[in-house]
């Protein structure tokens, strides 16, 4: 869990710019996956089915990023 630094907080030991870049990358990837595969509304009957569906989505997304169609 990540919370932004407030004025009354002690200065963090981590680099906020790095965290912001990582968070933007994760949210962008999740948004792309949601647009392509509608992963927020998967209709599965078991945990195994959910895992299989997520693995399929991530495999297709990875292959598309590598340029393999």
VEXMARRO-72722 format. One record per residue: x, y, z of N, C-alpha, C in turn; residue in one letter. Coordinates in nm, 4 decimals, decimal comma. Layout:
<recs>
+----------+----------+----------+----------+----------+----------+----------+----------+----------+---------+
!      n.u !      n.v !      n.w !     ca.u !     ca.v !     ca.w !      c.u !      c.v !      c.w ! residuo !
+----------+----------+----------+----------+----------+----------+----------+----------+----------+---------+
!        X !        Y !        Z !        X !        Y !        Z !        X !        Y !        Z !       a !
...
+----------+----------+----------+----------+----------+----------+----------+----------+----------+---------+
</recs>
This chain:
<recs>
+----------+----------+----------+----------+----------+----------+----------+----------+----------+---------+
!      n.u !      n.v !      n.w !     ca.u !     ca.v !     ca.w !      c.u !      c.v !      c.w ! residuo !
+----------+----------+----------+----------+----------+----------+----------+----------+----------+---------+
!   0,0844 !  -0,1169 !   0,0000 !   0,0000 !   0,0000 !   0,0000 !   0,0888 !   0,1229 !   0,0000 !       x !
!   0,0507 !   0,2207 !  -0,0792 !   0,1311 !   0,3403 !  -0,0943 !   0,0457 !   0,4622 !  -0,0652 !       x !
!   0,0971 !   0,5508 !   0,0190 !   0,0271 !   0,6753 !   0,0456 !   0,1214 !   0,7908 !   0,0159 !       x !
!   0,0699 !   0,8982 !  -0,0406 !   0,1562 !   1,0129 !  -0,0689 !   0,2037 !   1,0795 !   0,0600 !       x !
!   0,3156 !   1,1464 !   0,0507 !   0,3738 !   1,2137 !   0,1666 !   0,2954 !   1,3410 !   0,1950 !       x !
!   0,2653 !   1,3623 !   0,3199 !   0,1955 !   1,4831 !   0,3625 !   0,2956 !   1,5757 !   0,4321 !       x !
!   0,2545 !   1,7005 !   0,4525 !   0,3453 !   1,7966 !   0,5141 !   0,3820 !   1,7604 !   0,6574 !       x !
!   0,2910 !   1,6985 !   0,7303 !   0,3170 !   1,6683 !   0,8713 !   0,3865 !   1,5329 !   0,8912 !       x !
!   0,4224 !   1,4652 !   0,7810 !   0,4902 !   1,3362 !   0,7907 !   0,6417 !   1,3550 !   0,7848 !       x !
!   0,7137 !   1,2608 !   0,8427 !   0,8585 !   1,2619 !   0,8296 !   0,8934 !   1,2323 !   0,6846 !       x !
!   1,0079 !   1,2804 !   0,6405 !   1,0492 !   1,2582 !   0,5022 !   1,0775 !   1,1099 !   0,4795 !       x !
!   1,0258 !   1,0543 !   0,3728 !   1,0444 !   0,9109 !   0,3475 !   1,1863 !   0,8786 !   0,3023 !       x !
!   1,2246 !   0,7536 !   0,3240 !   1,3573 !   0,7090 !   0,2833 !   1,3566 !   0,6568 !   0,1400 !       x !
!   1,2403 !   0,6481 !   0,0779 !   1,2297 !   0,5964 !  -0,0583 !   1,2136 !   0,7113 !  -0,1569 !       x !
!   1,2455 !   0,6821 !  -0,2805 !   1,2356 !   0,7809 !  -0,3862 !   1,0913 !   0,7862 !  -0,4378 !       x !
!   1,0227 !   0,8966 !  -0,4156 !   0,8825 !   0,9088 !  -0,4539 !   0,8654 !   0,9076 !  -0,6058 !       x !
!   0,9595 !   0,9650 !  -0,6797 !   0,9483 !   0,9666 !  -0,8256 !   0,9529 !   0,8249 !  -0,8808 !       x !
!   1,0393 !   0,7423 !  -0,8250 !   1,0478 !   0,6031 !  -0,8685 !   0,9174 !   0,5294 !  -0,8397 !       x !
!   0,8622 !   0,5502 !  -0,7219 !   0,7349 !   0,4879 !  -0,6877 !   0,6230 !   0,5346 !  -0,7798 !       x !
!   0,6214 !   0,6644 !  -0,8117 !   0,5187 !   0,7165 !  -0,9011 !   0,5300 !   0,6552 !  -1,0399 !       x !
!   0,6524 !   0,6396 !  -1,0923 !   0,6723 !   0,5784 !  -1,2235 !   0,6270 !   0,4331 !  -1,2233 !       x !
!   0,6621 !   0,3600 !  -1,1178 !   0,6222 !   0,2201 !  -1,1089 !   0,4705 !   0,2079 !  -1,0983 !       x !
!   0,4106 !   0,2930 !  -1,0186 !   0,2650 !   0,2883 !  -1,0032 !   0,1959 !   0,3195 !  -1,1355 !       x !
!   0,2457 !   0,4207 !  -1,2092 !   0,1874 !   0,4553 !  -1,3387 !   0,1984 !   0,3388 !  -1,4361 !       x !
!   0,3125 !   0,2711 !  -1,4352 !   0,3329 !   0,1560 !  -1,5240 !   0,2351 !   0,0424 !  -1,4912 !       x !
!   0,2190 !   0,0147 !  -1,3627 !   0,1285 !  -0,0921 !  -1,3195 !  -0,0154 !  -0,0575 !  -1,3547 !       x !
!  -0,0577 !   0,0651 !  -1,3279 !  -0,1948 !   0,1039 !  -1,3569 !  -0,2217 !   0,1060 !  -1,5069 !       x !
!  -0,1242 !   0,1475 !  -1,5872 !  -0,1405 !   0,1469 !  -1,7321 !  -0,1550 !   0,0047 !  -1,7839 !       x !
!  -0,0709 !  -0,0854 !  -1,7357 !  -0,0782 !  -0,2250 !  -1,7781 !  -0,2110 !  -0,2864 !  -1,7374 !       x !
!  -0,2552 !  -0,2607 !  -1,6164 !  -0,3834 !  -0,3137 !  -1,5709 !  -0,4976 !  -0,2596 !  -1,6560 !       x !
!  -0,4918 !  -0,1311 !  -1,6888 !  -0,5946 !  -0,0709 !  -1,7730 !  -0,5971 !  -0,1350 !  -1,9112 !       x !
!  -0,4796 !  -0,1606 !  -1,9683 !  -0,4721 !  -0,2261 !  -2,0990 !  -0,5305 !  -0,3667 !  -2,0922 !       x !
!  -0,4958 !  -0,4406 !  -1,9882 !  -0,5490 !  -0,5760 !  -1,9728 !  -0,7007 !  -0,5737 !  -1,9555 !       x !
!  -0,7489 !  -0,4756 !  -1,8829 !  -0,8923 !  -0,4655 !  -1,8617 !  -0,9643 !  -0,4331 !  -1,9923 !       x !
!  -0,9064 !  -0,3457 !  -2,0746 !  -0,9677 !  -0,3126 !  -2,2032 !  -0,9678 !  -0,4328 !  -2,2966 !       x !
!  -0,8569 !  -0,5063 !  -2,3005 !  -0,8447 !  -0,6184 !  -2,3940 !  -0,9252 !  -0,7407 !  -2,3513 !       x !
!  -0,9206 !  -0,7736 !  -2,2225 !  -0,9754 !  -0,9008 !  -2,1758 !  -1,0900 !  -0,8871 !  -2,0767 !       x !
!  -1,1261 !  -0,7646 !  -2,0406 !  -1,2330 !  -0,7397 !  -1,9437 !  -1,2106 !  -0,8213 !  -1,8160 !       x !
!  -1,0905 !  -0,8075 !  -1,7579 !  -1,0528 !  -0,8913 !  -1,6446 !  -1,1261 !  -0,8561 !  -1,5152 !       x !
!  -1,1931 !  -0,7425 !  -1,5116 !  -1,2684 !  -0,7090 !  -1,3908 !  -1,3999 !  -0,7870 !  -1,3826 !       x !
!  -1,4439 !  -0,8405 !  -1,4954 !  -1,5717 !  -0,9125 !  -1,4991 !  -1,5551 !  -1,0526 !  -1,5552 !       x !
!  -1,4622 !  -1,1268 !  -1,5047 !  -1,4422 !  -1,2639 !  -1,5509 !  -1,5487 !  -1,3541 !  -1,4893 !       x !
!  -1,6065 !  -1,4372 !  -1,5722 !  -1,7090 !  -1,5306 !  -1,5248 !  -1,6462 !  -1,6685 !  -1,5138 !       x !
!  -1,5917 !  -1,6962 !  -1,3972 !  -1,5288 !  -1,8256 !  -1,3721 !  -1,5995 !  -1,8918 !  -1,2550 !       x !
!  -1,5855 !  -2,0235 !  -1,2477 !  -1,6567 !  -2,0983 !  -1,1441 !  -1,5686 !  -2,1403 !  -1,0266 !       x !
!  -1,4363 !  -2,1312 !  -1,0438 !  -1,3477 !  -2,1758 !  -0,9359 !  -1,2208 !  -2,0907 !  -0,9355 !       x !
!  -1,1441 !  -2,1072 !  -0,8297 !  -1,0158 !  -2,0374 !  -0,8211 !  -0,9204 !  -2,0844 !  -0,9297 !       x !
!  -0,9254 !  -2,2132 !  -0,9616 !  -0,8403 !  -2,2658 !  -1,0685 !  -0,8771 !  -2,2028 !  -1,2030 !       x !
!  -1,0066 !  -2,1852 !  -1,2264 !  -1,0515 !  -2,1209 !  -1,3497 !  -1,0055 !  -1,9764 !  -1,3582 !       x !
!  -1,0101 !  -1,9061 !  -1,2449 !  -0,9628 !  -1,7678 !  -1,2397 !  -0,8136 !  -1,7619 !  -1,2687 !       x !
!  -0,7376 !  -1,8505 !  -1,2056 !  -0,5932 !  -1,8528 !  -1,2269 !  -0,5611 !  -1,8815 !  -1,3736 !       x !
!  -0,6290 !  -1,9783 !  -1,4321 !  -0,6057 !  -2,0130 !  -1,5717 !  -0,6376 !  -1,8955 !  -1,6633 !       x !
!  -0,7501 !  -1,8282 !  -1,6382 !  -0,7897 !  -1,7147 !  -1,7224 !  -0,6898 !  -1,6006 !  -1,7118 !       x !
!  -0,6427 !  -1,5702 !  -1,5907 !  -0,5438 !  -1,4644 !  -1,5727 !  -0,4117 !  -1,5001 !  -1,6408 !       x !
!  -0,3699 !  -1,6264 !  -1,6297 !  -0,2465 !  -1,6692 !  -1,6951 !  -0,2578 !  -1,6575 !  -1,8462 !       x !
!  -0,3741 !  -1,6913 !  -1,9018 !  -0,3948 !  -1,6776 !  -2,0457 !  -0,3856 !  -1,5310 !  -2,0883 !       x !
!  -0,4486 !  -1,4440 !  -2,0124 !  -0,4458 !  -1,3017 !  -2,0447 !  -0,3039 !  -1,2467 !  -2,0390 !       x !
!  -0,2302 !  -1,2828 !  -1,9342 !  -0,0929 !  -1,2342 !  -1,9210 !  -0,0024 !  -1,2907 !  -2,0296 !       x !
!  -0,0237 !  -1,4145 !  -2,0705 !   0,0546 !  -1,4738 !  -2,1785 !   0,0317 !  -1,3994 !  -2,3097 !       x !
!  -0,0943 !  -1,3748 !  -2,3427 !  -0,1258 !  -1,3033 !  -2,4662 !  -0,0696 !  -1,1620 !  -2,4617 !       x !
!  -0,0813 !  -1,0950 !  -2,3486 !  -0,0290 !  -0,9577 !  -2,3340 !   0,1235 !  -0,9577 !  -2,3500 !       x !
!   0,1915 !  -1,0519 !  -2,2875 !   0,3372 !  -1,0604 !  -2,2986 !   0,3813 !  -1,0874 !  -2,4412 !       x !
!   0,3136 !  -1,1794 !  -2,5084 !   0,3475 !  -1,2106 !  -2,6471 !   0,3239 !  -1,0917 !  -2,7387 !       x !
!   0,2193 !  -1,0144 !  -2,7128 !   0,1938 !  -0,8962 !  -2,7956 !   0,3004 !  -0,7895 !  -2,7734 !       x !
!   0,3504 !  -0,7765 !  -2,6483 !   0,4565 !  -0,6801 !  -2,6198 !   0,5883 !  -0,7212 !  -2,6866 !       x !
!   0,6094 !  -0,8531 !  -2,7025 !   0,7302 !  -0,9029 !  -2,7675 !   0,7194 !  -0,8990 !  -2,9197 !       x !
!   0,6009 !  -0,8691 !  -2,9702 !   0,5805 !  -0,8609 !  -3,1142 !   0,5462 !  -0,9927 !  -3,1781 !       x !
!   0,5089 !  -1,0919 !  -3,0988 !   0,4716 !  -1,2233 !  -3,1503 !   0,3196 !  -1,2282 !  -3,1583 !       x !
!   0,2680 !  -1,2480 !  -3,2781 !   0,1219 !  -1,2500 !  -3,2940 !   0,0703 !  -1,3879 !  -3,3031 !       x !
+----------+----------+----------+----------+----------+----------+----------+----------+----------+---------+
</recs>
